[in-house]
Amino acid sequence: MIEKDFKIDFKNKKISFKGKDKVYTAHDLYSFLMDTFDEPGNMKYDVPIEATGKDKFVLVNGWTIDEKARKHLKGGNLESAA
């Protein structure tokens, strides 16, 4: 389950991967993040991701994702905001 494999560090605005061998699509990550940030207790935090196309996403509001996490994503494009 994606919520067990990806860790969200709300304080430092960092997304990391704590799982083992599972690979997810960029859209899976987007859906997971949007669902997480829709929770009442998390609405005070800046949303970390925006969709810019069907399979294109960009990290926003100062959020980052580590390289290990990126290696567990496929099937889409995830960019960091400039």
PDB file with one MODEL, atoms N, CA, C and O in Angstrom:
MODEL        1
ATOM      1  N   MET A   1       0.839  -1.180   0.000  1.00  0.00           N
ATOM      2  CA  MET A   1       0.000   0.000   0.000  1.00  0.00           C
ATOM      3  C   MET A   1       0.886   1.247   0.000  1.00  0.00           C
ATOM      4  O   MET A   1       1.856   1.335   0.752  1.00  0.00           O
ATOM      5  N   ILE A   2       0.547   2.170  -0.824  1.00  0.00           N
ATOM      6  CA  ILE A   2       1.381   3.349  -1.038  1.00  0.00           C
ATOM      7  C   ILE A   2       1.601   4.156   0.241  1.00  0.00           C
ATOM      8  O   ILE A   2       2.679   4.716   0.443  1.00  0.00           O
ATOM      9  N   GLU A   3       0.588   4.216   1.100  1.00  0.00           N
ATOM     10  CA  GLU A   3       0.725   4.997   2.328  1.00  0.00           C
ATOM     11  C   GLU A   3       1.751   4.408   3.295  1.00  0.00           C
ATOM     12  O   GLU A   3       2.239   5.106   4.183  1.00  0.00           O
ATOM     13  N   LYS A   4       2.077   3.131   3.126  1.00  0.00           N
ATOM     14  CA  LYS A   4       3.110   2.514   3.958  1.00  0.00           C
ATOM     15  C   LYS A   4       4.494   2.677   3.341  1.00  0.00           C
ATOM     16  O   LYS A   4       5.497   2.616   4.051  1.00  0.00           O
ATOM     17  N   ASP A   5       4.560   2.884   2.031  1.00  0.00           N
ATOM     18  CA  ASP A   5       5.839   2.953   1.338  1.00  0.00           C
ATOM     19  C   ASP A   5       6.405   4.369   1.231  1.00  0.00           C
ATOM     20  O   ASP A   5       7.622   4.553   1.243  1.00  0.00           O
ATOM     21  N   PHE A   6       5.533   5.359   1.128  1.00  0.00           N
ATOM     22  CA  PHE A   6       5.991   6.742   1.027  1.00  0.00           C
ATOM     23  C   PHE A   6       5.786   7.462   2.353  1.00  0.00           C
ATOM     24  O   PHE A   6       4.741   7.328   2.989  1.00  0.00           O
ATOM     25  N   LYS A   7       6.784   8.219   2.756  1.00  0.00           N
ATOM     26  CA  LYS A   7       6.712   8.984   3.996  1.00  0.00           C
ATOM     27  C   LYS A   7       6.627  10.468   3.648  1.00  0.00           C
ATOM     28  O   LYS A   7       7.354  10.959   2.784  1.00  0.00           O
ATOM     29  N   ILE A   8       5.736  11.163   4.327  1.00  0.00           N
ATOM     30  CA  ILE A   8       5.591  12.607   4.134  1.00  0.00           C
ATOM     31  C   ILE A   8       6.110  13.306   5.379  1.00  0.00           C
ATOM     32  O   ILE A   8       5.580  13.119   6.474  1.00  0.00           O
ATOM     33  N   ASP A   9       7.140  14.106   5.207  1.00  0.00           N
ATOM     34  CA  ASP A   9       7.691  14.921   6.290  1.00  0.00           C
ATOM     35  C   ASP A   9       7.083  16.314   6.144  1.00  0.00           C
ATOM     36  O   ASP A   9       7.594  17.148   5.397  1.00  0.00           O
ATOM     37  N   PHE A  10       5.993  16.555   6.859  1.00  0.00           N
ATOM     38  CA  PHE A  10       5.256  17.810   6.738  1.00  0.00           C
ATOM     39  C   PHE A  10       6.107  19.007   7.155  1.00  0.00           C
ATOM     40  O   PHE A  10       6.031  20.066   6.532  1.00  0.00           O
ATOM     41  N   LYS A  11       6.907  18.850   8.193  1.00  0.00           N
ATOM     42  CA  LYS A  11       7.720  19.962   8.704  1.00  0.00           C
ATOM     43  C   LYS A  11       8.775  20.413   7.702  1.00  0.00           C
ATOM     44  O   LYS A  11       8.956  21.610   7.482  1.00  0.00           O
ATOM     45  N   ASN A  12       9.469  19.457   7.096  1.00  0.00           N
ATOM     46  CA  ASN A  12      10.563  19.773   6.170  1.00  0.00           C
ATOM     47  C   ASN A  12      10.139  19.744   4.704  1.00  0.00           C
ATOM     48  O   ASN A  12      10.964  19.961   3.816  1.00  0.00           O
ATOM     49  N   LYS A  13       8.859  19.478   4.445  1.00  0.00           N
ATOM     50  CA  LYS A  13       8.311  19.442   3.089  1.00  0.00           C
ATOM     51  C   LYS A  13       9.093  18.479   2.186  1.00  0.00           C
ATOM     52  O   LYS A  13       9.534  18.836   1.094  1.00  0.00           O
ATOM     53  N   LYS A  14       9.246  17.245   2.683  1.00  0.00           N
ATOM     54  CA  LYS A  14      10.011  16.252   1.931  1.00  0.00           C
ATOM     55  C   LYS A  14       9.236  14.944   1.849  1.00  0.00           C
ATOM     56  O   LYS A  14       8.638  14.493   2.826  1.00  0.00           O
ATOM     57  N   ILE A  15       9.259  14.346   0.661  1.00  0.00           N
ATOM     58  CA  ILE A  15       8.629  13.049   0.425  1.00  0.00           C
ATOM     59  C   ILE A  15       9.749  12.036   0.209  1.00  0.00           C
ATOM     60  O   ILE A  15      10.653  12.259  -0.596  1.00  0.00           O
ATOM     61  N   SER A  16       9.681  10.926   0.933  1.00  0.00           N
ATOM     62  CA  SER A  16      10.713   9.904   0.794  1.00  0.00           C
ATOM     63  C   SER A  16      10.063   8.531   0.688  1.00  0.00           C
ATOM     64  O   SER A  16       8.863   8.379   0.916  1.00  0.00           O
ATOM     65  N   PHE A  17      10.864   7.543   0.342  1.00  0.00           N
ATOM     66  CA  PHE A  17      10.381   6.180   0.157  1.00  0.00           C
ATOM     67  C   PHE A  17      10.956   5.301   1.248  1.00  0.00           C
ATOM     68  O   PHE A  17      12.171   5.247   1.440  1.00  0.00           O
ATOM     69  N   LYS A  18      10.084   4.618   1.956  1.00  0.00           N
ATOM     70  CA  LYS A  18      10.516   3.745   3.053  1.00  0.00           C
ATOM     71  C   LYS A  18      10.187   2.284   2.786  1.00  0.00           C
ATOM     72  O   LYS A  18      10.435   1.426   3.634  1.00  0.00           O
ATOM     73  N   GLY A  19       9.631   1.997   1.617  1.00  0.00           N
ATOM     74  CA  GLY A  19       9.243   0.632   1.275  1.00  0.00           C
ATOM     75  C   GLY A  19      10.415  -0.177   0.760  1.00  0.00           C
ATOM     76  O   GLY A  19      11.576   0.167   0.978  1.00  0.00           O
ATOM     77  N   LYS A  20      10.087  -1.262   0.073  1.00  0.00           N
ATOM     78  CA  LYS A  20      11.138  -2.130  -0.446  1.00  0.00           C
ATOM     79  C   LYS A  20      11.177  -2.123  -1.958  1.00  0.00           C
ATOM     80  O   LYS A  20      11.853  -1.276  -2.544  1.00  0.00           O
ATOM     81  N   ASP A  21      10.484  -3.025  -2.605  1.00  0.00           N
ATOM     82  CA  ASP A  21      10.622  -3.198  -4.051  1.00  0.00           C
ATOM     83  C   ASP A  21       9.445  -2.692  -4.868  1.00  0.00           C
ATOM     84  O   ASP A  21       9.514  -2.723  -6.096  1.00  0.00           O
ATOM     85  N   LYS A  22       8.402  -2.242  -4.265  1.00  0.00           N
ATOM     86  CA  LYS A  22       7.185  -1.839  -4.975  1.00  0.00           C
ATOM     87  C   LYS A  22       7.446  -0.610  -5.832  1.00  0.00           C
ATOM     88  O   LYS A  22       8.183   0.294  -5.439  1.00  0.00           O
ATOM     89  N   VAL A  23       6.829  -0.593  -7.009  1.00  0.00           N
ATOM     90  CA  VAL A  23       6.919   0.549  -7.919  1.00  0.00           C
ATOM     91  C   VAL A  23       5.503   1.065  -8.154  1.00  0.00           C
ATOM     92  O   VAL A  23       4.572   0.286  -8.360  1.00  0.00           O
ATOM     93  N   TYR A  24       5.354   2.368  -8.122  1.00  0.00           N
ATOM     94  CA  TYR A  24       4.059   3.025  -8.304  1.00  0.00           C
ATOM     95  C   TYR A  24       4.130   3.970  -9.498  1.00  0.00           C
ATOM     96  O   TYR A  24       5.214   4.366  -9.926  1.00  0.00           O
ATOM     97  N   THR A  25       2.972   4.323 -10.024  1.00  0.00           N
ATOM     98  CA  THR A  25       2.949   5.324 -11.082  1.00  0.00           C
ATOM     99  C   THR A  25       2.984   6.714 -10.448  1.00  0.00           C
ATOM    100  O   THR A  25       2.671   6.885  -9.270  1.00  0.00           O
ATOM    101  N   ALA A  26       3.366   7.681 -11.241  1.00  0.00           N
ATOM    102  CA  ALA A  26       3.346   9.058 -10.767  1.00  0.00           C
ATOM    103  C   ALA A  26       1.916   9.459 -10.406  1.00  0.00           C
ATOM    104  O   ALA A  26       1.705  10.236  -9.475  1.00  0.00           O
ATOM    105  N   HIS A  27       0.942   8.937 -11.133  1.00  0.00           N
ATOM    106  CA  HIS A  27      -0.465   9.228 -10.824  1.00  0.00           C
ATOM    107  C   HIS A  27      -0.869   8.630  -9.473  1.00  0.00           C
ATOM    108  O   HIS A  27      -1.638   9.247  -8.735  1.00  0.00           O
ATOM    109  N   ASP A  28      -0.364   7.444  -9.142  1.00  0.00           N
ATOM    110  CA  ASP A  28      -0.617   6.851  -7.821  1.00  0.00           C
ATOM    111  C   ASP A  28      -0.123   7.791  -6.720  1.00  0.00           C
ATOM    112  O   ASP A  28      -0.819   8.023  -5.732  1.00  0.00           O
ATOM    113  N   LEU A  29       1.081   8.325  -6.900  1.00  0.00           N
ATOM    114  CA  LEU A  29       1.635   9.240  -5.902  1.00  0.00           C
ATOM    115  C   LEU A  29       0.788  10.503  -5.806  1.00  0.00           C
ATOM    116  O   LEU A  29       0.497  10.978  -4.708  1.00  0.00           O
ATOM    117  N   TYR A  30       0.401  11.037  -6.935  1.00  0.00           N
ATOM    118  CA  TYR A  30      -0.444  12.235  -6.955  1.00  0.00           C
ATOM    119  C   TYR A  30      -1.749  11.982  -6.190  1.00  0.00           C
ATOM    120  O   TYR A  30      -2.136  12.793  -5.349  1.00  0.00           O
ATOM    121  N   SER A  31      -2.418  10.883  -6.469  1.00  0.00           N
ATOM    122  CA  SER A  31      -3.678  10.560  -5.795  1.00  0.00           C
ATOM    123  C   SER A  31      -3.475  10.388  -4.295  1.00  0.00           C
ATOM    124  O   SER A  31      -4.266  10.889  -3.496  1.00  0.00           O
ATOM    125  N   PHE A  32      -2.428   9.690  -3.918  1.00  0.00           N
ATOM    126  CA  PHE A  32      -2.115   9.499  -2.501  1.00  0.00           C
ATOM    127  C   PHE A  32      -1.882  10.833  -1.801  1.00  0.00           C
ATOM    128  O   PHE A  32      -2.416  11.070  -0.718  1.00  0.00           O
ATOM    129  N   LEU A  33      -1.088  11.700  -2.418  1.00  0.00           N
ATOM    130  CA  LEU A  33      -0.806  13.000  -1.808  1.00  0.00           C
ATOM    131  C   LEU A  33      -2.060  13.862  -1.707  1.00  0.00           C
ATOM    132  O   LEU A  33      -2.293  14.497  -0.678  1.00  0.00           O
ATOM    133  N   MET A  34      -2.858  13.890  -2.752  1.00  0.00           N
ATOM    134  CA  MET A  34      -4.073  14.701  -2.720  1.00  0.00           C
ATOM    135  C   MET A  34      -5.042  14.183  -1.663  1.00  0.00           C
ATOM    136  O   MET A  34      -5.659  14.979  -0.954  1.00  0.00           O
ATOM    137  N   ASP A  35      -5.185  12.874  -1.545  1.00  0.00           N
ATOM    138  CA  ASP A  35      -6.046  12.297  -0.513  1.00  0.00           C
ATOM    139  C   ASP A  35      -5.525  12.622   0.883  1.00  0.00           C
ATOM    140  O   ASP A  35      -6.302  12.932   1.786  1.00  0.00           O
ATOM    141  N   THR A  36      -4.219  12.550   1.053  1.00  0.00           N
ATOM    142  CA  THR A  36      -3.611  12.838   2.354  1.00  0.00           C
ATOM    143  C   THR A  36      -3.817  14.297   2.748  1.00  0.00           C
ATOM    144  O   THR A  36      -4.153  14.591   3.895  1.00  0.00           O
ATOM    145  N   PHE A  37      -3.620  15.197   1.810  1.00  0.00           N
ATOM    146  CA  PHE A  37      -3.721  16.626   2.120  1.00  0.00           C
ATOM    147  C   PHE A  37      -5.170  17.121   2.175  1.00  0.00           C
ATOM    148  O   PHE A  37      -5.417  18.261   2.569  1.00  0.00           O
ATOM    149  N   ASP A  38      -6.123  16.278   1.786  1.00  0.00           N
ATOM    150  CA  ASP A  38      -7.543  16.597   1.936  1.00  0.00           C
ATOM    151  C   ASP A  38      -8.062  16.284   3.339  1.00  0.00           C
ATOM    152  O   ASP A  38      -9.151  16.720   3.713  1.00  0.00           O
ATOM    153  N   GLU A  39      -7.291  15.537   4.102  1.00  0.00           N
ATOM    154  CA  GLU A  39      -7.704  15.196   5.473  1.00  0.00           C
ATOM    155  C   GLU A  39      -7.743  16.466   6.317  1.00  0.00           C
ATOM    156  O   GLU A  39      -6.856  17.311   6.195  1.00  0.00           O
ATOM    157  N   PRO A  40      -8.758  16.616   7.174  1.00  0.00           N
ATOM    158  CA  PRO A  40      -8.907  17.842   7.970  1.00  0.00           C
ATOM    159  C   PRO A  40      -7.645  18.245   8.748  1.00  0.00           C
ATOM    160  O   PRO A  40      -7.328  19.432   8.823  1.00  0.00           O
ATOM    161  N   GLY A  41      -6.939  17.298   9.314  1.00  0.00           N
ATOM    162  CA  GLY A  41      -5.734  17.614  10.081  1.00  0.00           C
ATOM    163  C   GLY A  41      -4.553  18.053   9.230  1.00  0.00           C
ATOM    164  O   GLY A  41      -3.585  18.607   9.750  1.00  0.00           O
ATOM    165  N   ASN A  42      -4.624  17.811   7.930  1.00  0.00           N
ATOM    166  CA  ASN A  42      -3.508  18.143   7.034  1.00  0.00           C
ATOM    167  C   ASN A  42      -3.785  19.362   6.161  1.00  0.00           C
ATOM    168  O   ASN A  42      -2.914  19.794   5.406  1.00  0.00           O
ATOM    169  N   MET A  43      -4.980  19.915   6.256  1.00  0.00           N
ATOM    170  CA  MET A  43      -5.339  21.038   5.384  1.00  0.00           C
ATOM    171  C   MET A  43      -4.563  22.310   5.701  1.00  0.00           C
ATOM    172  O   MET A  43      -4.568  23.253   4.909  1.00  0.00           O
ATOM    173  N   LYS A  44      -3.904  22.344   6.839  1.00  0.00           N
ATOM    174  CA  LYS A  44      -3.109  23.519   7.204  1.00  0.00           C
ATOM    175  C   LYS A  44      -1.768  23.553   6.473  1.00  0.00           C
ATOM    176  O   LYS A  44      -1.085  24.577   6.480  1.00  0.00           O
ATOM    177  N   TYR A  45      -1.390  22.448   5.845  1.00  0.00           N
ATOM    178  CA  TYR A  45      -0.117  22.361   5.133  1.00  0.00           C
ATOM    179  C   TYR A  45      -0.297  22.706   3.660  1.00  0.00           C
ATOM    180  O   TYR A  45      -1.370  22.505   3.090  1.00  0.00           O
ATOM    181  N   ASP A  46       0.764  23.226   3.052  1.00  0.00           N
ATOM    182  CA  ASP A  46       0.759  23.517   1.621  1.00  0.00           C
ATOM    183  C   ASP A  46       0.686  22.220   0.828  1.00  0.00           C
ATOM    184  O   ASP A  46       1.405  21.264   1.120  1.00  0.00           O
ATOM    185  N   VAL A  47      -0.181  22.191  -0.172  1.00  0.00           N
ATOM    186  CA  VAL A  47      -0.294  21.025  -1.056  1.00  0.00           C
ATOM    187  C   VAL A  47       1.032  20.878  -1.807  1.00  0.00           C
ATOM    188  O   VAL A  47       1.574  21.868  -2.300  1.00  0.00           O
ATOM    189  N   PRO A  48       1.561  19.649  -1.900  1.00  0.00           N
ATOM    190  CA  PRO A  48       2.887  19.464  -2.484  1.00  0.00           C
ATOM    191  C   PRO A  48       2.944  19.236  -3.992  1.00  0.00           C
ATOM    192  O   PRO A  48       4.025  19.282  -4.578  1.00  0.00           O
ATOM    193  N   ILE A  49       1.807  18.993  -4.626  1.00  0.00           N
ATOM    194  CA  ILE A  49       1.851  18.540  -6.017  1.00  0.00           C
ATOM    195  C   ILE A  49       0.678  19.114  -6.807  1.00  0.00           C
ATOM    196  O   ILE A  49      -0.409  19.332  -6.272  1.00  0.00           O
ATOM    197  N   GLU A  50       0.925  19.349  -8.084  1.00  0.00           N
ATOM    198  CA  GLU A  50      -0.129  19.785  -9.006  1.00  0.00           C
ATOM    199  C   GLU A  50      -0.035  18.952 -10.276  1.00  0.00           C
ATOM    200  O   GLU A  50       1.051  18.556 -10.699  1.00  0.00           O
ATOM    201  N   ALA A  51      -1.182  18.696 -10.870  1.00  0.00           N
ATOM    202  CA  ALA A  51      -1.223  18.010 -12.166  1.00  0.00           C
ATOM    203  C   ALA A  51      -1.134  19.068 -13.252  1.00  0.00           C
ATOM    204  O   ALA A  51      -1.854  20.067 -13.222  1.00  0.00           O
ATOM    205  N   THR A  52      -0.243  18.840 -14.213  1.00  0.00           N
ATOM    206  CA  THR A  52      -0.111  19.763 -15.338  1.00  0.00           C
ATOM    207  C   THR A  52      -0.523  19.101 -16.650  1.00  0.00           C
ATOM    208  O   THR A  52      -0.473  19.719 -17.713  1.00  0.00           O
ATOM    209  N   GLY A  53      -0.925  17.853 -16.562  1.00  0.00           N
ATOM    210  CA  GLY A  53      -1.364  17.075 -17.711  1.00  0.00           C
ATOM    211  C   GLY A  53      -1.832  15.728 -17.213  1.00  0.00           C
ATOM    212  O   GLY A  53      -1.836  15.468 -16.010  1.00  0.00           O
ATOM    213  N   LYS A  54      -2.229  14.865 -18.143  1.00  0.00           N
ATOM    214  CA  LYS A  54      -2.754  13.554 -17.760  1.00  0.00           C
ATOM    215  C   LYS A  54      -1.766  12.758 -16.903  1.00  0.00           C
ATOM    216  O   LYS A  54      -2.148  12.185 -15.883  1.00  0.00           O
ATOM    217  N   ASP A  55      -0.534  12.726 -17.307  1.00  0.00           N
ATOM    218  CA  ASP A  55       0.501  11.995 -16.568  1.00  0.00           C
ATOM    219  C   ASP A  55       1.689  12.883 -16.242  1.00  0.00           C
ATOM    220  O   ASP A  55       2.815  12.400 -16.125  1.00  0.00           O
ATOM    221  N   LYS A  56       1.445  14.187 -16.095  1.00  0.00           N
ATOM    222  CA  LYS A  56       2.508  15.137 -15.778  1.00  0.00           C
ATOM    223  C   LYS A  56       2.167  15.849 -14.474  1.00  0.00           C
ATOM    224  O   LYS A  56       1.065  16.365 -14.287  1.00  0.00           O
ATOM    225  N   PHE A  57       3.145  15.858 -13.589  1.00  0.00           N
ATOM    226  CA  PHE A  57       2.941  16.439 -12.272  1.00  0.00           C
ATOM    227  C   PHE A  57       4.153  17.275 -11.893  1.00  0.00           C
ATOM    228  O   PHE A  57       5.265  17.032 -12.362  1.00  0.00           O
ATOM    229  N   VAL A  58       3.921  18.259 -11.041  1.00  0.00           N
ATOM    230  CA  VAL A  58       5.008  19.113 -10.591  1.00  0.00           C
ATOM    231  C   VAL A  58       4.885  19.305  -9.079  1.00  0.00           C
ATOM    232  O   VAL A  58       3.799  19.538  -8.548  1.00  0.00           O
ATOM    233  N   LEU A  59       6.035  19.199  -8.403  1.00  0.00           N
ATOM    234  CA  LEU A  59       6.073  19.493  -6.974  1.00  0.00           C
ATOM    235  C   LEU A  59       6.074  21.004  -6.806  1.00  0.00           C
ATOM    236  O   LEU A  59       6.805  21.709  -7.501  1.00  0.00           O
ATOM    237  N   VAL A  60       5.261  21.502  -5.887  1.00  0.00           N
ATOM    238  CA  VAL A  60       5.100  22.941  -5.682  1.00  0.00           C
ATOM    239  C   VAL A  60       5.241  23.281  -4.201  1.00  0.00           C
ATOM    240  O   VAL A  60       5.351  22.396  -3.353  1.00  0.00           O
ATOM    241  N   ASN A  61       5.234  24.569  -3.912  1.00  0.00           N
ATOM    242  CA  ASN A  61       5.252  25.079  -2.539  1.00  0.00           C
ATOM    243  C   ASN A  61       6.471  24.647  -1.736  1.00  0.00           C
ATOM    244  O   ASN A  61       6.400  24.501  -0.515  1.00  0.00           O
ATOM    245  N   GLY A  62       7.598  24.443  -2.433  1.00  0.00           N
ATOM    246  CA  GLY A  62       8.846  24.114  -1.742  1.00  0.00           C
ATOM    247  C   GLY A  62       9.023  22.652  -1.381  1.00  0.00           C
ATOM    248  O   GLY A  62       9.972  22.297  -0.680  1.00  0.00           O
ATOM    249  N   TRP A  63       8.128  21.803  -1.847  1.00  0.00           N
ATOM    250  CA  TRP A  63       8.228  20.377  -1.550  1.00  0.00           C
ATOM    251  C   TRP A  63       9.298  19.714  -2.416  1.00  0.00           C
ATOM    252  O   TRP A  63       9.531  20.117  -3.556  1.00  0.00           O
ATOM    253  N   THR A  64       9.947  18.687  -1.852  1.00  0.00           N
ATOM    254  CA  THR A  64      10.959  17.916  -2.574  1.00  0.00           C
ATOM    255  C   THR A  64      10.667  16.427  -2.413  1.00  0.00           C
ATOM    256  O   THR A  64       9.915  16.009  -1.533  1.00  0.00           O
ATOM    257  N   ILE A  65      11.281  15.649  -3.282  1.00  0.00           N
ATOM    258  CA  ILE A  65      11.195  14.188  -3.202  1.00  0.00           C
ATOM    259  C   ILE A  65      12.600  13.646  -3.395  1.00  0.00           C
ATOM    260  O   ILE A  65      13.330  14.101  -4.275  1.00  0.00           O
ATOM    261  N   ASP A  66      12.979  12.683  -2.582  1.00  0.00           N
ATOM    262  CA  ASP A  66      14.353  12.186  -2.685  1.00  0.00           C
ATOM    263  C   ASP A  66      14.511  11.232  -3.866  1.00  0.00           C
ATOM    264  O   ASP A  66      13.534  10.731  -4.422  1.00  0.00           O
ATOM    265  N   GLU A  67      15.760  10.998  -4.229  1.00  0.00           N
ATOM    266  CA  GLU A  67      16.060  10.174  -5.409  1.00  0.00           C
ATOM    267  C   GLU A  67      15.587   8.735  -5.244  1.00  0.00           C
ATOM    268  O   GLU A  67      15.128   8.124  -6.209  1.00  0.00           O
ATOM    269  N   LYS A  68      15.689   8.189  -4.044  1.00  0.00           N
ATOM    270  CA  LYS A  68      15.209   6.822  -3.814  1.00  0.00           C
ATOM    271  C   LYS A  68      13.720   6.741  -4.141  1.00  0.00           C
ATOM    272  O   LYS A  68      13.275   5.784  -4.775  1.00  0.00           O
ATOM    273  N   ALA A  69      12.957   7.730  -3.717  1.00  0.00           N
ATOM    274  CA  ALA A  69      11.518   7.746  -3.993  1.00  0.00           C
ATOM    275  C   ALA A  69      11.270   7.844  -5.498  1.00  0.00           C
ATOM    276  O   ALA A  69      10.390   7.164  -6.027  1.00  0.00           O
ATOM    277  N   ARG A  70      12.029   8.673  -6.177  1.00  0.00           N
ATOM    278  CA  ARG A  70      11.866   8.823  -7.631  1.00  0.00           C
ATOM    279  C   ARG A  70      12.091   7.495  -8.356  1.00  0.00           C
ATOM    280  O   ARG A  70      11.441   7.220  -9.364  1.00  0.00           O
ATOM    281  N   LYS A  71      13.000   6.682  -7.851  1.00  0.00           N
ATOM    282  CA  LYS A  71      13.302   5.401  -8.481  1.00  0.00           C
ATOM    283  C   LYS A  71      12.148   4.410  -8.353  1.00  0.00           C
ATOM    284  O   LYS A  71      12.111   3.403  -9.059  1.00  0.00           O
ATOM    285  N   HIS A  72      11.218   4.691  -7.465  1.00  0.00           N
ATOM    286  CA  HIS A  72      10.070   3.815  -7.268  1.00  0.00           C
ATOM    287  C   HIS A  72       8.819   4.367  -7.940  1.00  0.00           C
ATOM    288  O   HIS A  72       7.698   3.978  -7.612  1.00  0.00           O
ATOM    289  N   LEU A  73       9.031   5.281  -8.886  1.00  0.00           N
ATOM    290  CA  LEU A  73       7.934   5.850  -9.671  1.00  0.00           C
ATOM    291  C   LEU A  73       8.152   5.547 -11.145  1.00  0.00           C
ATOM    292  O   LEU A  73       9.286   5.542 -11.622  1.00  0.00           O
ATOM    293  N   LYS A  74       7.065   5.295 -11.864  1.00  0.00           N
ATOM    294  CA  LYS A  74       7.128   5.064 -13.307  1.00  0.00           C
ATOM    295  C   LYS A  74       5.845   5.609 -13.913  1.00  0.00           C
ATOM    296  O   LYS A  74       4.969   6.093 -13.196  1.00  0.00           O
ATOM    297  N   GLY A  75       5.739   5.533 -15.193  1.00  0.00           N
ATOM    298  CA  GLY A  75       4.475   5.841 -15.859  1.00  0.00           C
ATOM    299  C   GLY A  75       3.992   7.266 -15.708  1.00  0.00           C
ATOM    300  O   GLY A  75       2.806   7.504 -15.484  1.00  0.00           O
ATOM    301  N   GLY A  76       4.881   8.191 -15.827  1.00  0.00           N
ATOM    302  CA  GLY A  76       4.500   9.597 -15.752  1.00  0.00           C
ATOM    303  C   GLY A  76       5.720  10.454 -15.557  1.00  0.00           C
ATOM    304  O   GLY A  76       6.847   9.962 -15.501  1.00  0.00           O
ATOM    305  N   ASN A  77       5.483  11.736 -15.457  1.00  0.00           N
ATOM    306  CA  ASN A  77       6.572  12.697 -15.320  1.00  0.00           C
ATOM    307  C   ASN A  77       6.337  13.518 -14.051  1.00  0.00           C
ATOM    308  O   ASN A  77       5.285  14.137 -13.891  1.00  0.00           O
ATOM    309  N   LEU A  78       7.318  13.518 -13.159  1.00  0.00           N
ATOM    310  CA  LEU A  78       7.239  14.314 -11.939  1.00  0.00           C
ATOM    311  C   LEU A  78       8.416  15.272 -11.932  1.00  0.00           C
ATOM    312  O   LEU A  78       9.574  14.858 -11.880  1.00  0.00           O
ATOM    313  N   GLU A  79       8.101  16.567 -11.986  1.00  0.00           N
ATOM    314  CA  GLU A  79       9.133  17.599 -12.003  1.00  0.00           C
ATOM    315  C   GLU A  79       9.089  18.386 -10.704  1.00  0.00           C
ATOM    316  O   GLU A  79       8.080  18.399  -9.999  1.00  0.00           O
ATOM    317  N   SER A  80      10.186  19.031 -10.406  1.00  0.00           N
ATOM    318  CA  SER A  80      10.239  19.961  -9.286  1.00  0.00           C
ATOM    319  C   SER A  80      10.010  21.358  -9.828  1.00  0.00           C
ATOM    320  O   SER A  80      10.454  21.676 -10.932  1.00  0.00           O
ATOM    321  N   ALA A  81       9.327  22.193  -9.070  1.00  0.00           N
ATOM    322  CA  ALA A  81       9.075  23.572  -9.502  1.00  0.00           C
ATOM    323  C   ALA A  81      10.403  24.328  -9.583  1.00  0.00           C
ATOM    324  O   ALA A  81      11.334  24.068  -8.821  1.00  0.00           O
ATOM    325  N   ALA A  82      10.463  25.249 -10.508  1.00  0.00           N
ATOM    326  CA  ALA A  82      11.689  26.036 -10.689  1.00  0.00           C
ATOM    327  C   ALA A  82      11.837  27.046  -9.580  1.00  0.00           C
ATOM    328  O   ALA A  82      12.809  27.802  -9.560  1.00  0.00           O
TER     329      ALA A  82
ENDMDL
END
